[in-house]
Amino acid sequence: MALTYGFLRCRVASTPQLKGSRHGQETQYHLHATLAYDSGGGETQWDCAINVGTDDADDLLQYRLIYDFHHPVMAQLLAAPPGFSDLTGTADLPALDFLRTDVLSETGSWRPSDVMDGSESPEPLASLKRLLVAAQQSAAAVFVFGRKYTDGDGIHDVHMNQGSQGSGFFNFGDDRNDHNDVWQDGAVIVQVDGQRVAGYFTAFTQQIVPTDGLGNPQPNAHEITDADVGSMTLQASPT
């Protein structure tokens, strides 16, 4: 089944809550919050599941959480209407691809997440929750990139969505499985105020790059580094 990708322009409507879900031998943790936007005179609500880490020291997140994000893509985001903008099949900004665009330029270096233990003190959870609570209190514009739930209104896979290993993630070039893909990376961007924008970007350490036109790891791929960000911008986009 093809996965629907895009971004949701919204506001945070509930205090984010940490939830864990078991995946094989590890527990992955997400911040869940109600996201809301005005539509047709009423309010539409979505759930979100934002990845913040795992309890497996061999499969942690690398993350960038910055409070001075600046990139021309912001003009496109701010011009978008409230609600979900479908970018499935798009091979250009505002669809995100950490390897094929310069969207992460000037965002610093990847930082390793802490090993999660179910508490709310590990990073990046603690800092991201503070950011989202502040966004809720100020009704800030929030842009969440990821994939739509297949069973309701929600958005998840809010992390890099290429380079995963194993048949469960491999893209075969059809609708059997496209968990790996290009131009489908996830992120959270918050218009903190008129002058400041914050951005949250992540990739699992078991996701490896560079990737081919389907988002699968190429031979001799390696864990993503600072040097890999934007390194494939000159390569042709898939057709």
C-alpha positions in Angstrom: 0.0 0.0 0.0 1.5 3.4 -1.0 2.1 5.7 1.9 0.7 9.2 1.8 3.3 11.8 2.7 3.1 15.5 3.3 2.9 18.1 6.1 0.2 19.3 8.4 -0.1 23.1 9.1 -1.7 23.2 12.5 -1.4 24.3 16.1 -0.8 22.1 19.2 -4.1 21.6 21.0 -3.1 19.3 23.8 -0.2 18.8 26.2 2.2 16.3 24.5 2.3 12.9 26.2 5.1 10.3 26.0 4.1 6.8 24.8 6.1 3.7 24.0 5.5 0.9 21.6 7.3 -2.4 21.3 9.1 -3.1 18.0 10.9 -6.4 18.0 13.5 -6.3 20.8 13.2 -2.5 21.4 10.7 0.0 22.6 10.3 3.1 20.5 9.1 6.3 22.2 6.9 9.0 20.6 5.5 12.3 21.7 1.7 12.2 21.0 -0.3 15.4 20.9 -3.6 16.6 19.4 -3.0 18.9 16.4 -5.8 21.2 15.3 -6.6 23.5 12.5 -9.7 25.5 11.5 -11.7 24.2 8.5 -15.1 25.2 7.2 -16.0 27.1 10.3 -15.1 24.3 12.7 -12.0 22.7 14.0 -10.4 19.5 12.7 -8.1 17.5 15.0 -5.4 15.0 14.2 -3.1 12.9 16.3 0.7 12.9 15.9 3.4 10.5 16.9 6.8 12.2 16.9 9.8 9.9 17.3 12.0 10.9 20.3 14.2 7.7 20.8 14.4 4.1 21.9 15.6 2.0 24.8 18.1 0.2 22.5 21.6 1.6 22.6 22.3 0.1 19.2 19.4 1.8 17.5 19.2 5.4 18.8 18.2 8.6 17.1 20.6 11.2 15.8 18.8 14.6 16.1 19.1 18.3 15.4 16.9 20.6 17.5 17.6 24.2 16.7 15.9 27.5 17.5 17.3 29.6 14.6 16.1 27.6 11.6 16.2 29.7 8.4 15.6 28.4 4.9 13.7 29.6 1.8 11.3 26.7 2.3 9.7 28.7 5.1 8.0 31.0 2.5 6.3 28.0 1.0 5.2 26.7 4.4 3.8 30.0 5.5 1.9 30.3 2.3 0.2 26.9 2.7 -3.4 26.8 4.0 -4.2 25.1 7.3 -4.5 21.4 7.1 -2.7 18.6 5.3 -0.7 19.4 2.2 -0.2 16.1 0.2 3.3 15.9 -1.2 3.3 12.2 -2.2 5.3 11.7 -5.3 6.8 15.3 -5.1 10.6 15.5 -5.8 11.2 19.1 -4.8 10.7 21.3 -1.8 8.7 21.7 0.3 8.9 17.8 0.3 11.9 17.1 2.5 14.9 15.0 1.7 17.9 15.3 4.0 20.3 14.0 1.3 18.9 15.7 -1.8 18.2 19.2 -0.5 20.1 21.8 1.5 17.3 22.0 4.1 19.6 21.0 6.9 22.4 23.5 6.0 23.3 25.7 8.9 21.5 23.5 11.4 24.6 22.3 13.3 25.7 18.7 13.8 23.8 15.5 14.5 23.6 14.8 18.2 23.1 11.3 19.7 19.9 10.8 21.6 19.9 9.5 25.1 18.9 5.9 25.8 15.2 6.1 26.7 13.9 4.6 30.0 10.3 5.8 30.0 11.0 8.9 32.0 10.8 12.4 30.5 14.3 13.6 31.3 16.3 12.1 28.3 17.1 14.2 25.3 15.7 15.2 22.8 12.4 14.4 24.5 12.8 17.0 27.3 13.6 19.9 25.0 11.1 18.9 22.3 8.3 18.7 24.8 9.2 22.2 26.2 9.1 23.5 22.6 5.7 22.0 21.9 4.2 23.1 25.2 5.3 26.6 24.5 3.8 26.3 21.0 0.5 25.2 22.6 0.5 28.2 25.0 1.2 30.7 22.2 -1.0 29.0 19.5 2.1 29.1 17.3 2.0 27.8 13.7 3.4 24.3 13.6 4.3 22.2 10.5 4.7 18.5 11.0 6.1 16.5 8.1 5.5 12.7 7.9 3.1 10.1 6.7 -0.6 9.9 7.3 -2.1 7.2 9.5 -3.8 4.5 7.4 -6.6 4.2 10.0 -7.6 7.8 11.0 -6.5 11.4 11.1 -2.9 11.4 12.2 0.7 11.8 11.1 3.7 9.7 12.0 7.1 8.6 10.6 8.4 12.0 11.7 12.0 11.1 11.0 14.2 10.3 8.0 12.3 7.8 5.9 15.1 6.3 3.7 18.1 4.1 4.3 16.4 1.5 6.6 17.8 -2.0 6.4 15.8 -5.2 6.1 13.0 -6.6 4.0 10.4 -5.0 6.3 11.5 -1.5 5.1 12.9 -2.3 1.6 11.2 -0.5 -1.3 10.6 -2.9 -4.2 9.5 -0.2 -6.6 5.8 -1.0 -6.2 3.1 -0.8 -3.5 4.2 -3.9 -1.6 6.3 -1.8 0.8 7.6 1.7 0.5 8.7 2.5 4.0 12.0 3.5 2.4 11.5 6.3 -0.1 13.1 9.5 -1.2 11.6 13.0 -0.7 9.6 11.7 2.3 11.6 12.7 5.3 9.8 13.8 8.5 10.4 16.9 10.7 8.7 19.4 13.0 9.0 23.1 12.3 7.6 25.7 14.7 7.0 29.4 13.9 7.9 30.4 17.5 7.2 34.1 16.8 7.7 36.6 14.1 11.4 36.4 14.3 12.3 32.8 15.3 11.7 29.4 13.8 12.6 26.1 15.5 13.3 22.9 13.7 13.5 19.2 14.8 15.1 16.7 12.5 16.0 13.0 13.3 17.4 9.8 11.8 17.8 6.4 13.3 21.4 5.2 13.7 20.5 2.0 11.9 19.4 3.9 8.8 22.3 4.1 6.4 23.2 6.3 3.4 23.7 7.1 0.6 20.4 5.8 -0.8 19.3 4.9 -4.3 16.3 6.4 -6.2 13.9 4.2 -4.2 15.3 5.2 -0.8 17.1 1.9 -0.2 20.7 1.9 1.0 23.4 1.7 -1.7 26.3 -0.7 -1.5 28.9 0.3 1.2 26.3 2.6 2.8 27.1 4.0 6.3 25.5 5.7 9.2 24.5 9.3 8.3 27.1 11.9 9.1 27.2 15.7 8.9 29.0 15.3 5.6 26.1 13.4 4.1 23.6 16.1 4.6 22.7 17.6 1.2 25.5 15.5 -0.5 23.1 14.2 -3.2 21.6 17.5 -4.3 23.2 17.3 -7.8 21.9 13.8 -8.5 18.9 13.5 -10.7 15.5 13.0 -9.0 13.7 9.7 -9.5 11.0 9.6 -12.1 
